């Protein structure tokens, strides 16, 4: 009777994989990000083992190829991605989800821990999208506003202040009012300075929190009441006592209408914050990290669009006041300290396909990159200089080129952020282009400086993927609890910093953390 022996083997193989082993095996696994999405799928233990997780994390009941097609499990997908079906349904789970549907998810190989982790990440993604909409406004409404402004000129706008609300290195900005859907909106009219034109690119840059949003453009004669400081042939003061019989015609200029009204430039911010840096170095340098993080995120977006920042200097980086917190939040904690503004990149140019050839001398290549304000390859060098400028350390071109060795000006260690910013500046300003960190790596380093993991995490335990995976899972849970407690308690509204924090914990993995901490804490 040769047939009976094979049959019990197949039944035994299925029986070994069906019992519930408990959720403890699953708590070690961190979901891997899906391509093009901030949400995560739930990988199998075998996938985690293939990515370098310790072998002990792989239980003996891991799904096998022969079981992937079994109708006894709620996993109809291919063995390469057996966990994606539950992950897709996790986005729809709520507190009111029927228990029958919850039971099906709990019986899947993801287990209780996998379901909880997936729900946390889906919740973070929804919160992040809500915060972004609060900061930028609904996309549909912005598109309707663009259509309404098409063909409009100065006659359809109301000048709210004849003086510029902000003057950058390449434009003046005026506050103007516009009636839209029975509401009075406040927009910014951007008047470019002569010989400063990169306006054609702003139509196709997409929506990003760190990129100036263009709503419309027109060419018209400048209103008489507007004041353009330093404009040749335009009065910068009020009318003289003796009015000319035939007043000179006002210039015809191109005007851009922008959604965000800038309050000041980064240069103004740095210049006016010397006292704050002395009295509250930790608070000020944290603000500096957050502003640099916004800049790096914007530069990454531009590189994806084959566009670069025109002149990466403090005078051309705009700061916009974020929406005011509710009254219950105002005045509760440190009312005299500065709040975090939005940083906007406002001037652009198209990246040429043919890049500047690298010179044979690293010294010459380094000097040319610092001296030229606009080549894309010099973005890392310019961000490195910005770190020194934000920290009120002299880093002029003449100063930095005077250091023929690899030494750079010293950065005083005034807070927990000083050493990390010094390390990042050194990596960005390295004379060898192969040794410099990229803008994306700089963004990751700033995120670790702001939200961890800090070096003390590795004081008692050796750094490993398992340790970083557990740290990520706990921090995501604590972040959600913090949002819930803040909302239920004082009614605090999440702002720019909370949105940036959500972006970090949505996109980071234990593998990227391992690499970044290796560079930062070397």
Buried (B, 14 or more C-beta within 10 A) or exposed (E): EEEEEEEEEEEEEBEEBEEEEEBEBBBBBBBBBBEEEBBBBBBBBBBBBEBEBEEEBBBEBBBBEEBBEBEEBEBEEEBEBBBBBBBBBBBEBEEEEEEEEEEEBBBBBBBBBBBBBBBBBBBBBEBBEEBBEBBBBEEEEBEEBBEBBEEBEBEEBEBBEEBBBBBBBBBBBBBBEBEBEEEEBBBBBBBBBEEBEBBEBBEEBEEBBBBBBBBBBBEBEBBEEBBBEEBEEBBEEEEEEEEEEEEEEBBEBEBBBBBBBBBBBBBBBBEEBEEBBEEBBEBBBBBBBBBBBBBBBBBBBBBEBEBBBBBBBBBBBBBBBBEEBEEEBEEEEEEEEBBBBBBBBBBBBEBEEEEBEEEEEBEEBBBBBBEEBBBBBBBBBBBBBBBBBBBBBEBEEEEBEEEEEEEBBEBEEBBEBBBBBBBBBBBBBBBEBEEBBBBEBBBBBBBBBBBBBBEEBBEEEEBBBBBBBBBBBEBBEEBBEBBEEBEEEEEBBBBBBBBBBBBBBBEBBBBBBBEBBEBBBE
